[in-house]
Amino acid sequence: MAQENKSNNIKVAFFLNLSFTVLELIGGLISGSIAILADSLHDFADSLSLGLGWYFERKSENEASNERYTYGYKRFSLLSAFINVIVLMLGAVYIFYESIRRIMNPEMPDVKWMIGIGVLGIVLNGIGAWKLKSGASLNSKVLIIHLLEDAIGWFAVLVVSIILLFVDIPILDPILAIVINLAVLIAVSVKLVAVVKIFLQRVPEGVNVALLKQKILCIAGVERVNHFHIWGLTDKDKVVTAHVKIKDLNAPEQSALKEKICEVFKDMDTEHITIDLQLFSTYLEALFEDHQQRLNVLDEHVRKLAIQHAEEFYQEERCTKEEALERGITKAEMELRNL
């Protein structure tokens, strides 16, 4: 029910914004105000954003995973946020161009139209933002910011129009349009960075990978953790994958160990946790399987110790298997000779 209400709130905000966009476009053309036309372009982009947001929110809520989208449609909401940002940034470039042109050739707008549309803009954008305030997704947050920015923009339009009612300074209109655009660009740039980080599978904010890895290594039975990855499916849901090398344990013991490892992530909002267990002894044999000719000439004690040291060099110092093996053999022979 909560998800359905969230989607319905976006729908209401969409129709409110779309209706007002048509009205302000007409009003901007009649009044000749570049600031109103600038906001009409922003509101058109917001209408598009809200429409996409409505569609993608419903898609992500109602559609289960399938053969094409095995993680489901949760990232569709994130895609909407990305499109919203790009549309607003492209619109801002056009408005900068028109504003500079109007500064070079100032025209006095119809102030009464500006006042009326400004009041209406504050009311409708405020209602739209209020309807979306319960949304917690990144998409909903971006949409709320758009609407609140527009409400602030319309308040500025109202203030400038009142000033123009008493003072003949037509250049204030395009200057206001530029100020509105700068504010929008700064806000959407921050959101663009947040969206791109998730698309690039960056480690989510507040997640300490080194600490989590160390907690896994402290669990009895764990020898090593490889290919440990944490990334965001959305701004809230996280995905965890890890290859864990373990001591020689039977099936029930391995099952219990996997549960303990999953407990490490209990405080995170995880969508999927995939833990791949492998016996450490099997892992070591497979790691240097192509170098058996070099290992077979060694004494059994040297061979066993050399493989352990070679694996450490290979994982921790990122050297080649050949180099790691030779260094491991050298270290093993020196340790046994000292004994």
C-alpha positions in Angstrom: 0.0 0.0 0.0 2.8 2.4 0.8 4.5 1.8 -2.5 1.2 2.3 -4.3 0.7 5.6 -2.5 4.2 6.7 -3.5 3.5 6.0 -7.1 0.2 7.8 -7.0 1.8 10.8 -5.4 4.2 11.0 -8.3 1.2 10.8 -10.7 -0.6 13.6 -9.0 2.6 15.8 -9.0 3.0 14.9 -12.8 -0.4 16.1 -13.8 -0.2 19.2 -11.6 3.2 20.1 -13.1 2.2 19.4 -16.7 -1.0 21.5 -16.5 1.0 24.4 -15.0 3.7 24.1 -17.6 1.2 24.7 -20.4 -0.2 27.7 -18.5 3.1 29.3 -17.8 4.4 28.7 -21.4 1.4 30.7 -22.6 1.9 33.3 -19.9 5.6 33.6 -20.7 4.9 34.2 -24.4 2.2 36.8 -23.6 4.2 38.6 -20.9 7.5 38.4 -22.8 9.3 37.4 -19.6 12.5 35.3 -20.3 12.5 34.3 -16.6 9.0 32.8 -16.9 10.0 31.1 -20.2 13.1 29.7 -18.4 10.9 28.3 -15.6 8.5 26.9 -18.2 11.3 25.0 -19.8 12.4 23.8 -16.4 8.8 22.8 -15.6 8.6 21.0 -18.9 11.7 19.0 -18.0 10.2 18.4 -14.6 7.0 17.1 -16.2 9.0 14.8 -18.3 10.9 13.7 -15.2 7.8 13.2 -13.2 6.2 11.2 -16.0 9.3 9.0 -16.3 9.5 8.7 -12.5 5.9 7.6 -12.3 6.4 4.9 -15.0 9.8 3.7 -13.6 8.6 3.6 -10.0 5.6 1.5 -11.0 7.9 -0.7 -13.1 10.4 -1.2 -10.3 7.6 -1.9 -7.7 5.4 -4.3 -9.8 7.8 -6.2 -12.0 9.6 -9.3 -10.7 13.0 -10.4 -12.0 13.1 -12.3 -15.3 15.5 -13.9 -17.7 16.5 -10.5 -19.1 16.6 -8.5 -15.8 17.7 -11.1 -13.2 18.0 -8.4 -10.5 14.5 -7.1 -11.4 13.6 -3.6 -12.3 14.7 -1.7 -9.2 17.3 0.2 -11.2 14.7 1.7 -13.5 14.0 4.2 -10.8 17.7 5.1 -10.9 17.6 5.4 -14.7 14.8 7.9 -14.3 16.8 10.1 -11.9 19.7 10.0 -14.5 17.4 11.1 -17.3 15.9 13.9 -15.1 19.4 15.3 -14.5 20.5 15.2 -18.1 17.2 16.9 -19.3 17.6 19.7 -16.8 21.2 20.3 -17.7 20.5 20.5 -21.4 17.6 22.9 -20.7 19.8 25.1 -18.6 22.3 25.5 -21.5 19.5 26.8 -23.8 18.2 29.2 -21.1 21.7 30.6 -20.6 21.9 31.4 -24.3 18.5 33.1 -24.3 19.2 35.1 -21.1 22.4 36.5 -22.5 20.7 37.4 -25.7 18.0 39.2 -23.7 20.6 41.1 -21.6 22.1 42.4 -24.9 18.6 43.5 -26.0 16.5 44.1 -22.9 12.7 44.1 -23.2 10.2 45.1 -20.5 7.9 42.2 -19.7 4.2 42.4 -18.8 4.6 42.6 -15.0 1.0 41.8 -14.1 1.2 38.5 -15.9 4.5 37.8 -14.1 2.9 38.4 -10.7 -0.1 36.1 -11.4 2.0 33.3 -12.8 4.5 33.7 -10.0 1.9 33.2 -7.3 0.4 30.2 -9.1 3.8 28.7 -9.6 4.6 28.8 -5.9 1.3 27.1 -5.0 1.4 24.3 -7.5 5.1 23.4 -7.1 4.7 23.5 -3.4 1.8 21.1 -3.6 3.8 18.8 -5.9 6.7 18.7 -3.5 4.5 18.0 -0.5 2.9 15.1 -2.3 6.3 13.5 -2.9 7.8 14.1 0.5 7.2 10.5 1.7 9.3 9.0 -1.1 12.7 7.6 0.0 14.2 6.6 -3.4 16.9 8.7 -5.1 14.4 9.3 -8.0 11.8 10.7 -5.6 14.5 12.9 -3.9 15.6 14.3 -7.3 12.0 15.1 -8.2 11.4 16.8 -4.8 14.5 19.0 -5.4 13.3 19.9 -8.8 9.9 21.0 -7.5 11.3 22.9 -4.5 13.8 24.7 -6.8 11.0 25.7 -9.0 8.9 27.0 -6.1 11.9 29.1 -5.0 12.4 30.2 -8.6 8.8 31.4 -8.7 9.2 33.2 -5.5 12.1 35.1 -7.1 10.0 35.8 -10.2 7.3 37.2 -7.9 9.8 39.5 -6.1 11.3 40.7 -9.4 7.9 41.3 -10.9 6.9 43.5 -7.9 10.1 45.5 -8.3 9.5 45.9 -12.0 6.0 47.1 -11.2 7.5 50.2 -9.6 11.0 50.5 -11.3 11.8 50.3 -15.0 14.8 47.8 -15.0 14.0 45.2 -17.7 17.5 43.6 -17.4 16.4 42.1 -14.0 14.3 39.5 -15.9 17.2 37.8 -17.8 19.5 38.2 -14.8 16.9 36.3 -12.7 16.8 33.6 -15.4 20.6 33.1 -15.1 20.5 33.0 -11.3 17.7 30.3 -11.4 19.8 28.3 -13.9 22.9 28.4 -11.8 21.0 27.2 -8.8 19.5 24.3 -10.8 22.9 23.3 -12.3 24.6 23.2 -8.9 21.9 21.0 -7.4 21.6 18.6 -10.3 25.3 18.3 -10.6 25.5 16.9 -7.1 22.7 14.4 -7.9 24.4 13.5 -11.2 27.5 12.5 -9.2 25.4 10.4 -6.9 23.7 8.6 -9.7 26.9 8.0 -11.7 28.6 6.5 -8.6 25.9 3.9 -8.4 26.0 3.1 -12.1 29.8 2.7 -11.8 29.2 0.3 -8.9 31.2 2.3 -6.4 31.2 1.1 -2.8 28.2 2.8 -1.2 28.8 5.7 1.2 29.3 4.6 4.8 30.5 1.0 3.9 33.9 0.1 5.3 35.1 -2.7 3.0 38.4 -3.3 4.9 36.6 -3.6 8.3 33.9 -6.0 6.9 36.7 -8.1 5.4 38.5 -8.2 8.7 35.4 -9.3 10.5 35.0 -12.3 8.1 38.7 -13.2 8.6 38.2 -13.3 12.3 35.5 -16.0 12.1 36.8 -19.4 13.1 37.4 -21.6 10.1 38.0 -18.8 7.6 41.5 -18.7 6.0 41.2 -16.1 3.3 38.7 -13.7 1.6 39.1 -13.1 -2.2 37.0 -11.3 -4.8 35.1 -9.3 -2.1 32.7 -6.8 -3.7 30.0 -4.5 -2.3 28.0 -2.2 -4.6 24.7 -0.5 -4.8 21.8 -2.0 -6.9 20.0 1.3 -6.0 20.7 4.1 -3.6 19.4 1.9 -0.8 19.8 -1.8 -1.8 23.3 -3.3 -1.7 24.8 -6.4 -3.2 27.6 -8.4 -1.6 29.7 -11.1 -3.2 32.8 -12.9 -1.8 34.9 -16.0 -2.3 35.8 -17.3 1.1 38.6 -19.9 1.5 38.0 -22.2 4.6 39.6 -25.0 6.5 38.6 -28.6 6.0 35.0 -28.6 7.3 32.1 -30.9 6.7 28.8 -29.9 5.1 26.9 -28.9 8.3 30.0 -26.9 9.5 30.2 -25.1 6.2 26.5 -24.2 6.4 26.9 -22.8 9.9 30.0 -20.9 8.8 28.1 -19.3 5.9 25.4 -18.1 8.3 28.0 -16.5 10.5 29.5 -14.7 7.5 26.1 -13.4 6.4 25.6 -12.1 10.0 28.5 -9.6 9.3 26.2 -7.8 6.9 23.0 -7.8 9.1 23.2 -4.0 9.6 23.3 -3.3 5.9 20.3 -3.0 3.5 21.4 -5.9 1.3 19.4 -7.1 -1.7 21.6 -10.1 -2.4 24.5 -11.8 -0.5 26.4 -14.4 -2.4 29.1 -16.3 -0.4 31.1 -18.9 -2.3 33.0 -21.3 0.0 36.0 -23.2 -1.1 38.4 -25.4 0.9 41.7 -23.7 1.3 43.7 -26.8 0.6 41.8 -27.3 -2.7 42.3 -23.7 -3.6 46.1 -23.9 -3.1 46.4 -27.0 -5.2 44.4 -25.5 -8.0 46.2 -22.1 -7.8 49.6 -23.6 -8.8 48.3 -26.6 -10.8 50.2 -25.5 -13.9 53.5 -25.4 -11.9 53.6 -29.0 -10.7 56.8 -29.7 -12.6 58.6 -27.1 -10.5 57.0 -28.3 -7.2 57.5 -32.0 -7.7 61.3 -31.7 -7.4 60.9 -30.3 -3.9 60.9 -32.1 -0.6 57.4 -32.7 0.7 57.8 -30.3 3.7 59.4 -27.6 1.5 56.6 -28.1 -1.1 53.8 -27.6 1.4 55.3 -24.5 3.0 56.4 -23.0 -0.3 52.8 -23.2 -1.6 51.5 -21.4 1.4 54.1 -18.6 1.2 53.6 -18.4 -2.6 49.8 -17.9 -2.2 50.5 -15.1 0.3 52.9 -13.3 -2.1 50.5 -13.8 -5.0 47.5 -12.3 -3.1 49.1 -9.6 -1.0 51.8 -8.3 -3.3 50.0 -8.8 -6.7 53.0 -10.5 -8.4 52.8 -13.2 -11.0 52.3 -16.8 -10.1 55.8 -17.7 -11.3 57.4 -15.0 -9.2 55.3 -15.7 -6.2 56.2 -19.4 -6.4 59.9 -18.8 -6.6 59.8 -16.4 -3.7 57.7 -18.9 -1.7 60.2 -21.7 -2.4 63.1 -19.5 -1.3 61.3 -18.4 1.9 60.3 -22.0 2.7 63.9 -23.4 2.2 65.4 -20.6 4.4 62.9 -21.2 7.2 63.4 -25.0 7.2 67.2 -24.5 7.0 67.1 -22.3 10.0 65.2 -24.9 11.9 
